[in-house]
Amino acid sequence: MFTIMTRWVPVTLCLLIFAGCSSSPTKEGEQEGAEVTEQSTGGSGTYEGTEGAGATTSAASEAGSWSGDPLDDPYSLLATRILYFDFDQSSIGMDNREIIRAHAEYLASNPHVSVRLEGHADERGTREYNLGLGERRANAVRSLLMAEGVADNQIIVISYGEERPASMMNNEESWALNRRVELVY
Amino acid sequence: MKYLLLILFWPLSWQPAANAELTIEITEGVEGALPIAVVPFRWQGKTQTSPREDVSAIIQADLHRSGRFKTLPRNDMLAKPASGDEVEFKDWRVLGVENLVVGQIQPNGSKGFIIRFQLFDVFRGEQLTGYSIPTTAGSLRTTAHHIADLIYEQLIGVPGAFATRVAYITSKTEGGNTQVDLRIADADGYSPETIVSSDVPLMSPAWSPDGRKIAYASSEKGSWGIYIQEVYTGRRQKVTAFKGINSAPAWSPDGRKLAMTLSKDGNPDIFVFDMTTRKLRPITRHYAIDTEPSWSPDGRHLVFTSDRGGKPQIYRVPSFGGKAERVTFQNAYNARASYSPDGKLLTLVTREDGRYRIAVLDLASGVMQVLSRGDLDESPSFAPNGSMIIYATKAGRRSVLAAVSVDGRVRQKLALQEGDVREPVWSPLQKN
């Protein structure tokens, strides 16, 4: 509870000073809303509440001055939630390792937080083999997270194989986007 | 006990789907197909009570679709006899017709019918077979398929597979939401029925040997489970819900066991679940991906896909467990094998020059023949008479179904008007 309250202080202050200001990262197409005010005055603020709130601005996102949940920091490695893989491979490249390390660090220091690793494959090959391949990829990420101190019970693994493609085209670019593990908090 | 049953079984909604029929188009037939004429069956009752289905048209379409018959158009017929004593064989000889089917339909009680038909050898002027079959209004299509099966068996020498059904998965994405359905249709694409409708991935349908149940894997509530659903009641039961993958169900030929893939011990392995004793027996234990088990028709072996050698290949293992031996050696990728009904062939997916195609492997000679021509073909399933293999392929960006005869000479394409259709599985032969 304490951490949640401290997290909300800057948001409230910010709202008091600039009506349209927000410290939460905004996604494209999101609308400005009153949720932030409701959440902060209600005292039971949750992370989900801030995501749908705030106007598009860069003023509050000055590098180094982040004061919200690290998961919300668009400049953090934690903002990368999709890891891509080579064809028929589950090995993790150096760039992905750095991202996984950042997530591991966050999870290890927030033991009440859990992450869902969703493994996926491209459409080439059989569906059941791809279900296995998606799981192998998710498990490769899981192993690295655990090696960095994340507890087993913080991680849920599920494979969707080729059943939930991110891109529906049948070409190399599309397949590359579909061979992935998504980290869902 | 009643209470327990209520928990285990719950009915799923049945949705009649409009315009959801699969249309089947024959793209290649056998050269020198048998010329046959199926004369419209004569109605022997009052006009207002005539049957709603054109039985002889269904028989003709079945025979034509098999690619092994050249059917005579009705307009070319010089006469429309309804029984043997009305047949003038010379009328048919001049048209080059070798076999002739005539018949009649009589009312039988308030809602029933009796269909009589005769099959003739035109050149010898002899009857080859003839049956009188009672049926009902609701079973007219099925009876027509049974008659086509009898004609096919008489002339080709193997049982027909027209009176069978096909289960398949459809999916349609609208506004970011994907709806996945498990459907069943007659083998000619008619009478499709949705038996499961879901907004999460659903895969690997498998018919029980008696054709009354279907097992499948579904990822409801964020985890995979294997379900068994009764086809004609809609009731279903969750069979497994272990951590990780619960998928690839395959019924033993006696219907008592279910082979499956479970990753509960860390990676996908093959297990056999005995539905009578509720015991689970591990069949493989390997750090590789072991999946897609399929039973030999005698129930003594399982074939499965494993990448224990680096790339996916087909292996065979005794169905009670034991040493797995590799079966495929040609091509770097072979997966999802299943046996032909006589146990002599395997159909599987193979990768050749980067293309995924359907092949048959002759187990005695080790010769593999590629049958399909697509780039991303998958999910082959034998017809229960072993004559055709149905599989999923791409037409542009859409997934459609196709069928090919085991000798590669007959080809069909099966498509839905909209949406994707995949993972076809042919039902067992219907027991009469």
Interface residues (C-beta under 8 A of the other chain):
Chain A: D88 R116 E123 R124 G125 T126 R127 E128 Y129 L131 G132 L133 E135 R136 N139 V157 I158 S159 Y160 G161 E163 R164 M168 M169 N170
Chain B: T173 T178 P201 M203 S204 S219 G222 S223 W224 G244 I245 S247 A248 T261 S263 G266 N267 P268 I289 T291 E292 T305 D307 K311 P312 Y333 A335 R336 V349 R351 Y356 D375 L376 E378 S379 K394 R397 E423
